[in-house]
Amino acid sequence: MHASKLHYPENELVIQNELNSVFREWSSFAIGKPFPNKRTSDDMVLDGFYPYYSKQKCKVLFVGRESLGLTGDNYIDLLHHIYTTKKTIGDKTLNQHRFHALMFYITYGLNNDCCHWNDIPMATEIADTFASERGISFAFMNLSKLSNDTDDWNADWALIDGFVDVFNDSPVNYFANQIDTVCPDIILTMNLESRLKVLGEVSVIEYGECASYYTLRTTNKKYLLIDLYHFSAIKSQQSCYYEPVVKGFKKFHEHNSDD
C-alpha cells in the first residue's frame, strides 16, 4: 500500500496528508480481518485525487467499483503517468477507452460552464494539461480497495462485497471519510445502485432513465450524487452521461449542497 508520490501544490499537501491518515487508519483496522481470497490489508490499492483538483471551479469525485491488476499499488500515481505520458491503456488510446475518456469529458464540461458536448476537446488533448495549473483535474475512488487481478475483467462482486463487509463493524465509515477529505462539489458513481449506502446516508431526489439523483449525507456534509451507467457501457457518451450530469448539476447542486 503506497502513498502518492505526485507533486501537489502546497495547499493540497495538507489534503493529501489528511487522506494518507484516513488510509492508514483504514488499513490498520483491516489488519487480521477476513479479506476474501486470502487478501490482506497490504494488498489495498490507494486512490484519491490528482494535483490541482482543489483549484477546479467544480470539484468532481468519480466512484468506480474496483481496480484491475494493481494489487498494492497507488491508483492515482499509475493513472497520472498513463494519462499524461503514455495516453494509451492496453491497446486503446485514451480517446478510445470510454471509462477514462468520459471522466475527462465530464470534468472538462463542468469546469467550462457546462459547455455543449461538441465543444469538448478529445481526451488526449485535455490530457496535455491534465493535473496542472492550466488544466482539469478530478478525484477518484473505487468502492473496493482490492484489485481484480484475474483475466476476467468483469466486476468481481464477491471480491468487492467481501472488501466492504470487512468494515461492517467499524465505528468509522472510512468511505465517507475519504469523500469528506476531498470534499467534492458533485459525486458521480458508476452503476452502484443499492451499494451506494456504503458511502453514507443516501436519499433519492429523482430517478431517471440514464441517471438517478441522490443526496449523500456524511457526518460532516451533504453532497449531490448522481448514479450513472458504468462508464465502460456502450451507451451514448453525450445523451446517457454528459447531458444527464449537466442537467442534475444545474437543477440540484445549489439546492442540495451545504455552504
KAWOQUI-V8877 format. One record per backbone hydrogen bond with DSSP energy under -0.5 kcal/mol. NH is the residue of the N-H (numbers start at 0). CO is the residue of the C=O. If there is no record, write none. Layout:
nh->NH co->CO
nh->NH co->CO
This chain:
nh->7 co->5
nh->11 co->8
nh->12 co->8
nh->12 co->9
nh->13 co->9
nh->14 co->10
nh->15 co->11
nh->16 co->12
nh->17 co->13
nh->18 co->14
nh->19 co->15
nh->20 co->16
nh->21 co->17
nh->22 co->18
nh->23 co->19
nh->24 co->20
nh->25 co->21
nh->26 co->22
nh->27 co->23
nh->28 co->24
nh->29 co->25
nh->30 co->26
nh->30 co->27
nh->32 co->29
nh->34 co->32
nh->37 co->34
nh->38 co->35
nh->42 co->39
nh->43 co->40
nh->44 co->144
nh->45 co->43
nh->45 co->72
nh->47 co->139
nh->49 co->137
nh->52 co->49
nh->54 co->51
nh->55 co->52
nh->59 co->57
nh->60 co->185
nh->61 co->59
nh->61 co->138
nh->62 co->187
nh->63 co->61
nh->63 co->140
nh->68 co->66
nh->68 co->147
nh->71 co->42
nh->72 co->69
nh->74 co->45
nh->74 co->72
nh->75 co->45
nh->77 co->73
nh->78 co->74
nh->79 co->75
nh->80 co->76
nh->81 co->77
nh->82 co->78
nh->83 co->79
nh->84 co->80
nh->85 co->80
nh->86 co->81
nh->88 co->91
nh->91 co->88
nh->93 co->86
nh->96 co->92
nh->97 co->95
nh->100 co->96
nh->101 co->97
nh->102 co->98
nh->103 co->99
nh->104 co->100
nh->105 co->101
nh->106 co->102
nh->107 co->103
nh->108 co->104
nh->109 co->105
nh->110 co->106
nh->111 co->108
nh->113 co->108
nh->114 co->108
nh->114 co->111
nh->118 co->115
nh->119 co->116
nh->124 co->121
nh->125 co->121
nh->126 co->122
nh->127 co->124
nh->128 co->125
nh->129 co->126
nh->130 co->135
nh->131 co->128
nh->134 co->131
nh->138 co->59
nh->139 co->47
nh->140 co->61
nh->142 co->63
nh->143 co->64
nh->147 co->66
nh->148 co->146
nh->152 co->150
nh->156 co->154
nh->159 co->155
nh->160 co->156
nh->161 co->157
nh->162 co->158
nh->163 co->159
nh->164 co->160
nh->165 co->161
nh->165 co->162
nh->166 co->162
nh->166 co->163
nh->167 co->164
nh->169 co->166
nh->173 co->171
nh->176 co->172
nh->177 co->173
nh->178 co->174
nh->179 co->175
nh->180 co->176
nh->181 co->177
nh->182 co->178
nh->184 co->58
nh->185 co->58
nh->186 co->223
nh->187 co->60
nh->188 co->186
nh->188 co->225
nh->189 co->62
nh->190 co->188
nh->190 co->227
nh->194 co->191
nh->195 co->192
nh->196 co->193
nh->197 co->194
nh->198 co->195
nh->199 co->196
nh->200 co->216
nh->201 co->199
nh->202 co->214
nh->204 co->212
nh->205 co->212
nh->211 co->226
nh->212 co->205
nh->213 co->224
nh->214 co->202
nh->215 co->222
nh->216 co->200
nh->216 co->214
nh->217 co->215
nh->217 co->220
nh->222 co->215
nh->224 co->213
nh->224 co->222
nh->225 co->186
nh->226 co->211
nh->227 co->188
nh->227 co->225
nh->228 co->209
nh->232 co->229
nh->234 co->232
nh->239 co->235
nh->241 co->236
nh->242 co->237
nh->244 co->240
nh->245 co->241
nh->246 co->242
nh->247 co->243
nh->248 co->244
nh->249 co->245
nh->250 co->246
nh->251 co->247
nh->252 co->247
nh->252 co->248
nh->255 co->251
nh->256 co->252
nh->257 co->221
